[in-house]
Amino acid sequence: VRTGNVSAGTSIFAMVVLEHKLKALHPEVDLVTTPSGDLAGMSHANNFTSDLNAWVGLFGQFAAAMGTPIDAGTLYGTLFRSSIADDVDSNCGGLINYPFRSGEFLAGLPEGRPLFVR
């Protein structure tokens, strides 16, 4: 009770073992049980790293085309570190990434609509 786990990859979910039953319906939470029968709440999203993985692949292809291949681990690390740098434009220059590659119940999307706009 009061413990949980998270799985993050192309999709993501969190599961928390509950102290007591939920008092109201929450459609975003599935109720399941642990092997010992304790009630747990689980929330799942279909879209997590799929879009990031595609960007890393694109940057990797570009680096290779420039004659400087870069391994995926270095690309991920560089992107993550640069995203928290002090000089990052919080508005990303007016760019918006809408990374839903598949449908997403939590966002009310029956199917994916990846989009990148300025």
PEKACOR-V131247 format. One record per helix or strand. SS is the DSSP state (A for helix, B for strand). FROM is the first residue (numbers start at 1). LEN is the number of residues. Records with the same first field share a line. If there is no record, write none. Layout:
SS=FROM-LEN ; FROM-LEN
This chain:
B=4-5 ; 12-6 ; 30-4 ; 39-7 ; 96-3 ; 104-1 ; 109-1 ; 115-3
A=50-16 ; 72-12 ; 92-3 ; 105-3
